[in-house]
C-alpha cells in the first residue's frame, strides 16, 4: 500500500507544484498490503487526487492511509471549494458538473469512474464536504492484513 501511495504522490506532485499547492502523504500503517487490484486502485485514487487538485486554488491535498475497526481506508483531503450538500449525490453521475463552480476542465467523468471502480473493487466510497472549506473522499475496505 505504501509503495502505491508514494507512486501516486510522486506522479501528482508536479501538477500540485504547477498550481502552487502542496500534495502531502500520510501512511499510518507501515508494511501493509491490500488484497486488491493495484491497477484499478491506483486509477480510482488517481481520479480522486486529480479532481482534488483541479478544485483547489490554495492550500493543498492530503493523501492518507489509515486503519480502524477492522478496515483500512484511504482518504483524499483537499482545501478546495467544497461541494454544497444539494450536489453531493449528483457529482457521481456521468457528465455532471456543478453549475458555475470549479474549473472548466474535465468532462464530469472522474468521480463516476471512481465510484464504479470502488464497486468493482468491493470497497465503499464516501465523501464529506463543506463549501468554502474543502472535501474528503474515503475509500474503505475490510482489512486483510498479511505480513510478508
C-alpha positions as CSV (number, residue, x, y, z in Angstrom):
1,X,0.0,0.0,0.0
2,X,2.7,2.5,1.0
3,X,4.5,1.9,-2.3
4,X,1.3,2.6,-4.3
5,X,0.7,5.8,-2.4
6,X,4.2,7.0,-2.8
7,X,3.9,6.4,-6.5
8,X,0.7,8.4,-6.6
9,X,2.3,11.2,-4.6
10,X,5.3,11.3,-7.0
11,X,3.0,11.2,-10.1
12,X,0.8,14.1,-8.9
13,X,3.4,16.3,-7.1
14,X,4.4,18.2,-10.3
15,X,0.8,19.1,-11.0
16,X,0.4,20.3,-7.5
17,X,3.6,22.4,-7.7
18,X,2.5,23.9,-11.0
19,X,-0.6,25.3,-9.2
20,X,1.4,26.3,-6.0
21,X,-0.3,23.6,-4.0
22,X,1.2,21.0,-1.6
23,X,0.5,17.3,-2.0
24,X,1.2,15.5,1.2
25,X,1.2,11.8,2.1
26,X,0.5,10.2,5.5
27,X,0.8,6.5,5.8
28,X,-0.3,5.4,9.3
29,X,0.0,1.7,8.6
30,X,3.6,0.5,7.9
31,X,4.2,-2.6,5.8
32,X,0.5,-3.0,4.8
33,X,-0.5,-5.0,1.8
34,X,-4.0,-4.8,0.4
35,X,-5.8,-7.7,-1.2
36,X,-6.9,-5.6,-4.2
37,X,-6.2,-4.9,-7.8
38,X,-3.4,-2.4,-7.7
39,X,-4.0,-1.0,-11.2
40,X,-7.7,-0.3,-10.5
41,X,-7.0,1.0,-7.0
42,X,-4.3,3.3,-8.4
43,X,-6.8,4.5,-11.1
44,X,-9.5,5.2,-8.6
45,X,-7.2,7.2,-6.3
46,X,-5.7,9.0,-9.3
47,X,-9.2,10.2,-10.3
48,X,-9.8,11.5,-6.7
49,X,-6.4,13.2,-6.5
50,X,-6.7,14.8,-9.9
51,X,-10.2,16.1,-9.0
52,X,-9.0,17.4,-5.7
53,X,-6.1,19.3,-7.3
54,X,-8.3,20.7,-10.0
55,X,-10.8,22.1,-7.5
56,X,-8.2,23.5,-5.0
57,X,-6.9,27.0,-5.5
58,X,-4.8,27.3,-2.4
59,X,-3.5,25.1,0.3
60,X,-3.2,21.5,-0.8
61,X,-4.2,17.9,-0.9
62,X,-3.5,15.2,1.7
63,X,-3.4,11.5,0.7
64,X,-3.7,9.4,3.9
65,X,-3.8,5.7,4.7
66,X,-5.4,4.8,8.0
67,X,-6.7,1.8,9.8
68,X,-9.7,1.5,12.2
69,X,-12.0,-1.2,13.5
70,X,-11.0,-3.9,11.1
71,X,-11.0,-1.7,8.0
72,X,-8.3,0.1,6.0
73,X,-9.2,3.4,4.4
74,X,-7.5,5.8,2.1
75,X,-8.6,9.4,2.3
76,X,-8.1,12.3,-0.1
77,X,-8.5,15.6,1.7
78,X,-8.4,18.9,0.0
79,X,-8.7,22.6,0.9
80,X,-10.7,23.3,-2.2
81,X,-14.0,24.9,-3.0
82,X,-16.1,22.2,-1.4
83,X,-19.4,20.8,-2.6
84,X,-22.8,22.0,-1.4
85,X,-24.9,19.2,0.0
86,X,-27.6,19.6,-2.7
87,X,-25.0,18.5,-5.3
88,X,-23.2,15.7,-3.3
89,X,-25.2,12.8,-4.8
90,X,-25.2,14.2,-8.4
91,X,-21.5,14.6,-8.7
92,X,-21.1,10.9,-9.1
93,X,-23.4,10.9,-12.2
94,X,-21.9,10.8,-15.7
95,X,-21.1,14.1,-17.2
96,X,-22.4,16.0,-14.2
97,X,-20.6,19.2,-13.4
98,X,-21.7,21.6,-10.6
99,X,-23.2,24.7,-12.2
100,X,-20.9,27.8,-12.1
101,X,-18.4,26.1,-9.7
102,X,-14.8,24.9,-10.1
103,X,-12.9,24.9,-13.3
104,X,-13.9,24.4,-16.9
105,X,-11.6,21.4,-17.2
106,X,-12.8,17.8,-17.4
107,X,-15.9,16.1,-18.7
108,X,-17.6,15.2,-15.4
109,X,-16.5,11.6,-15.5
110,X,-13.7,11.3,-12.9
111,X,-16.0,10.8,-9.9
112,X,-18.3,8.5,-11.9
113,X,-15.3,6.3,-12.8
114,X,-14.1,6.4,-9.2
115,X,-17.5,5.2,-7.9
116,X,-17.6,2.4,-10.4
117,X,-14.1,1.3,-9.7
118,X,-14.9,1.2,-5.9
119,X,-17.8,-1.0,-6.7
120,X,-15.7,-3.4,-8.8
121,X,-13.1,-3.5,-6.0
122,X,-15.7,-4.1,-3.4
123,X,-14.9,-1.1,-1.3
124,X,-17.0,1.8,-0.2
125,X,-16.5,5.4,-1.5
126,X,-17.8,8.2,0.7
127,X,-17.4,11.9,0.7
128,X,-17.9,14.7,3.1
129,X,-17.6,18.3,2.0
130,X,-18.2,21.8,3.2
131,X,-18.5,24.7,0.7
132,X,-15.5,27.0,1.0
133,X,-13.6,24.6,3.3
134,X,-12.9,21.6,1.2
135,X,-13.7,17.9,0.8
136,X,-12.6,14.5,1.9
137,X,-13.2,11.3,-0.2
138,X,-12.8,8.0,1.7
139,X,-12.2,4.6,0.2
140,X,-12.7,1.9,2.8
141,X,-12.5,-1.9,2.8
142,X,-12.3,-4.7,5.3
143,X,-8.7,-5.4,6.3
144,X,-7.0,-8.5,5.1
145,X,-3.5,-7.9,6.5
146,X,-0.6,-10.1,5.8
147,X,2.9,-9.8,7.0
148,X,5.4,-10.5,4.3
